[in-house]
């Protein structure tokens, strides 16, 4: 514990230096030395103040699910950690190292929705609109710090477990910007809340966030579905039947998932990798050994939807070894009346849009 605190103390000067760079970037936009572009269709940005783990992708999927029946919706991501470059339309048949794991996850769930990746948000939106002029709204994934585009609505997420108001700048903490950058947002969502969120919890967080008059704050949680087989979604395990589980993850935050699974499994062994990690052939080969070492007659390998897109890179090996890999689906649910109010705000934002 003391060693950890000492290391963080040593990182403090680096955080101040990083904060100086962030302040210069902010100054350039505040003084309009650099002016953000506004497009002829509404852009909704979904991002956060901290690095990873806030649940952006499931919230993007929530918005896609809500909007796709009413308007032509598109999703643009940079496709973090992909091996390709430039603008690419994401298709279900692409591999995760071509499209990025999160964009591929979204496209796999919503094959009729336009999903693209591009390092430049400006170039990406321009390409999407030029190729598909029928698009009526574009969701920018993880774009709060990319201020070259002026969105119609800026949505940021902060987790219940690690809220931005208790965090610090990188690398001392996890914040990408100073805490007061939240004032740029139109909507703040406290994500990964406990299933039973009390009114006392809500009021405590609202007082600490201290939203500006124009800002709305909502509270959401994850709802996990029935795990399905990686290559055959018709084969499922049901929560009350979960056997011994070897959990394989390469996501930014694992505590919320572990807390969900522990009371629902007879035995849980968790193998953790860094976020967006590409599993090696050796690591895949070790799964059989690790599974055989676990107790119990019924054992499965469980992974997340995001990690599953990278597991597909080893499809031939997984099938050859007959590895029982199942995927745990996740969806966003809002607390109380927040879902209705959030949907109405999104709807009104689009109705009020003027290019």
C-alpha positions in Angstrom: 0.0 0.0 0.0 2.8 2.4 1.0 4.7 1.5 -2.1 1.7 2.2 -4.3 1.2 5.6 -2.7 4.9 6.4 -3.2 4.8 5.5 -6.9 1.7 7.7 -7.3 3.5 10.6 -5.5 6.4 10.3 -8.0 3.9 10.5 -10.8 2.4 13.8 -9.6 4.9 16.1 -11.5 4.0 14.2 -14.7 0.3 14.8 -14.0 1.0 18.5 -13.7 3.0 18.6 -16.9 0.2 16.7 -18.6 -2.4 19.1 -17.2 -0.4 22.0 -18.6 -0.7 20.5 -22.1 -4.4 19.9 -21.6 -4.8 23.5 -20.6 -3.1 24.8 -23.8 -5.4 22.6 -25.9 -8.4 23.9 -24.0 -7.2 27.5 -24.4 -7.0 27.2 -28.2 -10.6 26.2 -28.4 -11.9 28.6 -25.7 -10.3 31.6 -27.6 -11.5 30.1 -30.9 -7.9 30.1 -32.3 -9.1 26.7 -33.4 -12.8 26.6 -34.3 -14.7 23.3 -34.2 -16.7 22.3 -37.3 -20.5 22.0 -37.3 -22.0 19.6 -39.8 -25.4 19.7 -41.6 -26.7 16.8 -39.5 -26.8 16.3 -35.8 -23.8 14.7 -34.1 -24.1 13.1 -30.7 -20.8 12.6 -28.8 -20.5 9.9 -26.2 -17.3 10.1 -24.2 -15.9 10.4 -20.7 -13.3 12.3 -18.7 -11.3 9.2 -17.6 -9.5 6.4 -19.4 -11.7 3.4 -20.3 -14.0 1.3 -18.3 -17.0 3.6 -18.1 -19.3 1.6 -20.4 -19.3 3.9 -23.5 -19.9 1.1 -26.0 -23.1 -0.3 -24.3 -24.4 3.2 -24.1 -23.7 3.8 -27.8 -25.6 0.5 -28.4 -28.5 1.8 -26.3 -28.7 4.9 -28.4 -28.5 2.9 -31.6 -31.3 0.6 -30.4 -33.5 3.6 -29.5 -32.8 5.7 -32.7 -32.6 3.1 -35.5 -36.4 2.7 -35.7 -36.9 6.4 -36.3 -33.9 7.8 -38.2 -31.0 6.6 -40.2 -28.2 6.4 -37.6 -24.5 6.0 -38.1 -21.7 5.3 -35.6 -18.1 6.6 -36.0 -15.2 5.4 -33.9 -11.5 5.7 -34.3 -11.2 1.9 -34.0 -8.7 1.9 -31.2 -5.8 -0.6 -31.5 -6.7 -1.8 -35.0 -3.9 -2.6 -37.4 -5.6 -0.9 -40.4 -5.5 2.8 -41.1 -7.7 5.4 -42.7 -11.5 5.4 -43.2 -13.1 1.9 -43.3 -16.8 0.9 -43.3 -17.2 -1.8 -40.7 -18.8 -5.1 -41.9 -19.6 -8.2 -39.8 -17.2 -10.3 -41.8 -14.2 -8.1 -40.9 -11.7 -9.1 -38.2 -11.3 -7.2 -35.0 -7.7 -6.2 -36.0 -9.1 -4.6 -39.2 -12.1 -2.7 -37.7 -11.4 -2.5 -34.0 -13.1 -4.6 -31.4 -15.8 -2.2 -30.2 -16.9 -1.0 -33.7 -17.1 -4.7 -34.8 -19.1 -5.5 -31.7 -21.6 -2.8 -32.6 -21.8 -3.8 -36.3 -22.4 -7.4 -35.3 -25.3 -6.5 -33.1 -26.8 -4.0 -35.6 -25.8 -5.2 -39.1 -28.2 -2.7 -40.8 -26.6 0.3 -39.1 -23.8 2.2 -40.7 -20.6 1.9 -38.7 -17.2 3.3 -39.7 -13.8 3.8 -38.2 -11.4 6.7 -38.9 -8.5 8.3 -36.9 -9.8 11.7 -37.9 -13.4 12.4 -36.7 -13.8 15.3 -39.2 -12.7 13.1 -42.1 -14.7 10.2 -40.9 -18.0 12.2 -40.6 -17.3 13.8 -44.0 -16.8 10.4 -45.7 -19.8 8.9 -44.0 -22.1 11.7 -45.2 -20.6 11.7 -48.7 -21.0 8.0 -49.2 -24.3 7.7 -47.4 -26.2 11.0 -47.7 -29.3 9.3 -46.2 -27.7 9.4 -42.7 -29.7 11.6 -40.3 -27.6 11.4 -37.2 -24.1 10.2 -36.3 -22.9 8.9 -32.9 -19.3 9.7 -32.1 -17.8 7.1 -29.9 -15.3 8.3 -27.3 -15.0 11.8 -28.7 -15.3 14.2 -25.7 -11.6 15.1 -26.0 -11.7 15.4 -29.8 -13.1 18.9 -30.1 -12.6 19.5 -33.8 -16.3 18.8 -34.3 -19.0 20.7 -32.4 -21.6 18.1 -31.4 -25.3 18.9 -31.0 -25.1 17.0 -27.7 -22.1 16.1 -25.6 -22.7 13.1 -23.4 -20.1 12.0 -20.8 -20.1 9.0 -18.6 -18.5 8.5 -15.1 -18.8 5.3 -13.1 -20.4 5.0 -9.8 -17.3 3.3 -8.4 -14.8 5.8 -9.8 -16.5 9.1 -10.3 -14.6 11.9 -11.9 -15.1 14.2 -8.9 -12.8 11.9 -6.8 -10.2 11.3 -9.5 -7.0 13.0 -10.7 -5.1 13.7 -13.9 -3.1 11.1 -15.6 -0.8 9.4 -14.8 -1.4 10.1 -11.1 -5.1 9.3 -11.6 -7.3 8.3 -14.5 -8.6 11.7 -15.8 -7.8 12.8 -19.4 -8.7 16.4 -18.5 -9.1 18.6 -15.4 -12.2 17.8 -13.4 -13.9 21.0 -14.4 -14.0 19.9 -18.1 -17.3 18.3 -17.2 -18.9 21.7 -17.6 -18.6 21.3 -21.4 -21.0 18.4 -21.3 -24.8 18.6 -21.8 -25.5 15.2 -20.3 -23.7 13.3 -17.5 -24.5 9.6 -17.0 -23.4 7.9 -13.8 -22.8 4.4 -15.1 -22.4 1.0 -13.5 -24.6 1.9 -10.6 -25.6 -0.8 -8.1 -28.8 -2.6 -9.0 -30.5 -1.0 -6.0 -29.7 2.7 -6.2 -31.2 4.6 -3.3 -32.4 8.1 -3.4 -29.7 9.0 -0.9 -27.1 7.7 -3.4 -28.6 9.9 -6.1 -28.7 13.0 -4.1 -25.1 12.4 -2.8 -23.8 12.1 -6.3 -25.8 15.1 -7.6 -24.4 17.3 -4.9 -20.9 16.2 -5.7 -21.3 16.6 -9.4 -23.0 20.0 -8.9 -24.4 20.1 -12.4 -24.9 23.4 -14.2 -28.4 24.6 -14.9 -28.4 23.3 -18.5 -26.9 19.9 -17.6 -29.0 16.8 -17.0 -27.7 13.9 -14.9 -28.9 10.3 -15.3 -28.1 7.0 -13.6 -27.6 3.7 -15.3 -26.6 0.1 -14.7 -25.6 -2.9 -16.7 -28.0 -5.8 -17.2 -26.3 -9.0 -18.2 -28.1 -11.6 -20.4 -27.8 -15.3 -20.8 -24.3 -16.4 -22.0 -24.3 -17.8 -25.5 -21.8 -20.0 -27.4 -19.2 -18.0 -29.2 -19.9 -19.6 -32.6 -23.5 -20.8 -32.0 -25.6 -18.2 -30.2 -28.5 -20.6 -30.1 -26.6 -22.6 -27.4 -27.0 -20.8 -24.1 -26.3 -21.1 -20.4 -28.8 -19.6 -18.0 -27.6 -17.6 -14.9 -28.9 -20.1 -12.3 -27.1 -22.9 -14.2 -23.6 -21.3 -14.5 -21.0 -23.9 -13.7 -17.3 -23.4 -12.8 -16.2 -20.5 -14.9 -12.9 -19.5 -16.3 -13.4 -15.8 -17.1 -11.1 -14.3 -19.7 -11.2 -10.5 -20.1 -9.2 -7.7 -21.7 -11.3 -4.7 -20.7 -10.5 -1.6 -18.7 -12.5 -2.3 -15.6 -13.4 -5.8 -14.3 -14.8 -5.3 -10.7 -18.4 -4.7 -11.7 -18.4 -7.9 -13.8 -16.7 -9.9 -11.1 -19.3 -8.7 -8.5 -22.0 -9.9 -10.8 -20.6 -13.3 -11.5 -19.2 -14.4 -8.1 -22.6 -15.2 -6.5 -23.8 -16.8 -9.7 -21.0 -19.4 -10.2 -19.9 -22.4 -8.3 -16.3 -21.4 -8.9 -14.8 -18.4 -10.7 -11.2 -18.1 -12.0 -10.4 -14.8 -13.7 -7.6 -14.3 -16.2 -7.1 -10.5 -16.7 -5.4 -8.9 -19.6 -4.9 -5.2 -20.5 -7.7 -3.4 -22.3 -8.0 -4.3 -26.1 -5.3 -7.0 -25.7 -5.0 -9.4 -28.7 -4.9 -12.9 -27.3 -1.8 -14.8 -28.5 -1.8 -18.4 -29.8 0.1 -19.4 -26.6 -2.5 -17.8 -24.4 -5.3 -19.6 -26.2 -3.4 -22.9 -26.0 -3.2 -22.4 -22.2 -7.0 -22.1 -21.8 -7.5 -25.9 -22.1 -4.9 -26.5 -19.4 -6.3 -23.9 -17.1 -9.8 -25.3 -17.7 -8.8 -28.9 -16.9 -7.1 -27.7 -13.7 -10.4 -26.3 -12.4 -12.7 -28.3 -10.1 -16.2 -29.4 -11.1 -17.7 -31.6 -13.8 -19.3 -28.7 -15.7 -16.8 -26.0 -16.7 -17.0 -23.2 -19.3 -14.8 -20.3 -20.5 -16.7 -17.0 -20.3 -15.7 -13.8 -22.0 -17.3 -10.4 -22.8 -18.8 -9.3 -26.1 -15.9 -7.0 -26.7 -13.3 -9.7 -26.0 -15.3 -12.2 -28.2 -14.5 -10.2 -31.3 -10.8 -10.8 -30.7 -11.4 -14.5 -29.8 -12.8 -15.0 -33.3 -9.2 -14.5 -34.6 -8.5 -18.0 -33.2 -11.6 -19.6 -34.5 -9.9 -22.6 -36.1 -7.9 -23.4 -33.0 -10.9 -23.0 -30.7 -13.0 -25.4 -32.8 -10.1 -27.9 -33.1 -9.7 -28.0 -29.3 -13.5 -27.9 -28.8 -13.1 -25.1 -26.2 -16.5 -24.3 -24.5 -16.3 -20.5 -24.9 -19.4 -18.5 -24.0 -20.1 -14.8 -24.4 -21.9 -12.7 -21.7 -24.1 -10.1 -23.4 -24.7 -6.8 -21.7 -27.2 -4.0 -22.0 -27.8 -0.6 -20.4 -30.8 0.0 -18.1 -31.6 3.3 -16.5 -32.8 3.8 -13.0 -36.3 5.0 -12.2 -37.7 7.4 -14.8 -34.2 8.3 -16.1 -34.5 6.1 -19.3 -37.7 7.9 -20.4 -36.3 11.4 -19.6 -33.0 10.6 -21.4 -34.9 9.3 -24.5 -37.0 12.4 -24.5 -34.0 14.7 -24.3 -32.4 12.9 -27.3 -35.6 13.1 -29.2 -36.0 16.8 -28.5 -32.4 17.5 -29.4 -32.9 16.0 -32.9 -36.2 17.8 -33.4 -34.7 21.1 -32.5 -31.6 20.6 -34.7 -30.8 23.4 -37.2 -27.9 23.0 -39.6 
